[in-house]
Amino acid sequence: MAVIEAKRGSDLRHYHEAVTLLKRVSKNKSFESLLDPIWAAQQEKKNAAETARLEGELKGYKNNLIKESIRVSWADLASRGWS
């Protein structure tokens, strides 16, 4: 049940921990039908793509924040007579 529940999420660490525990306690029982290395590889690619997308957005937000900070600083200096 833990392996099936882990597959509902996107965190591969939980999936791998559940698989490891299942292998440890199975003692010669066959649970190969629950293991899905293809799903794990696909989920890893999805996670990497999402991470790259979020890091790109974060970089853009940081750059915009820096530009806005510089603009506000120049506007403040201009209002005080510094040109």
C-alpha positions in Angstrom: 0.0 0.0 0.0 2.9 2.4 0.7 4.3 1.9 -2.8 0.9 2.6 -4.3 0.4 5.7 -2.1 3.9 7.0 -2.9 3.1 6.8 -6.7 0.2 9.2 -6.2 2.6 11.9 -5.3 5.6 13.3 -7.1 8.4 12.8 -4.5 10.5 9.9 -5.7 12.3 9.7 -2.3 9.1 8.4 -0.8 8.6 5.9 -3.6 12.2 4.6 -3.3 11.9 4.3 0.5 8.7 2.3 0.2 10.2 0.0 -2.4 13.3 -0.6 -0.2 11.1 -1.4 2.8 9.0 -3.7 0.7 12.0 -5.6 -0.5 13.4 -5.9 3.0 10.2 -7.4 4.5 9.1 -9.5 1.5 11.4 -12.4 2.0 11.1 -14.3 -1.3 7.6 -13.1 -2.0 7.1 -11.6 -5.5 6.0 -8.0 -5.4 7.5 -7.1 -8.8 4.1 -6.0 -10.1 4.1 -3.1 -7.7 7.5 -1.9 -8.8 7.5 0.5 -11.7 10.9 1.8 -12.8 9.4 3.3 -16.0 7.1 5.5 -13.9 10.0 6.5 -11.7 12.1 7.6 -14.7 9.2 9.5 -16.2 8.4 11.2 -12.8 12.1 12.1 -12.4 12.1 13.8 -15.8 8.8 15.7 -14.9 10.3 16.8 -11.6 13.5 18.0 -13.3 11.5 20.0 -15.9 9.3 21.6 -13.2 12.4 22.4 -11.1 14.1 24.1 -14.1 10.9 26.0 -14.9 10.6 27.3 -11.3 14.3 28.2 -11.1 13.9 30.2 -14.3 10.9 32.1 -12.9 12.7 32.7 -9.7 15.7 34.1 -11.6 13.4 36.4 -13.5 11.7 37.6 -10.3 15.1 38.3 -8.7 16.3 40.3 -11.8 13.1 42.3 -11.8 13.4 43.0 -8.1 17.0 44.2 -8.5 16.0 46.5 -11.4 13.0 47.9 -9.4 15.3 48.5 -6.4 17.7 50.5 -8.6 14.9 52.5 -10.1 13.4 53.4 -6.7 16.9 54.3 -5.4 17.5 56.6 -8.4 14.1 58.2 -8.0 14.8 58.8 -4.3 18.1 60.4 -5.1 16.6 62.6 -7.8 13.9 63.8 -5.3 16.7 64.9 -3.0 18.5 66.9 -5.6 21.1 64.4 -6.7 21.3 64.1 -10.4 
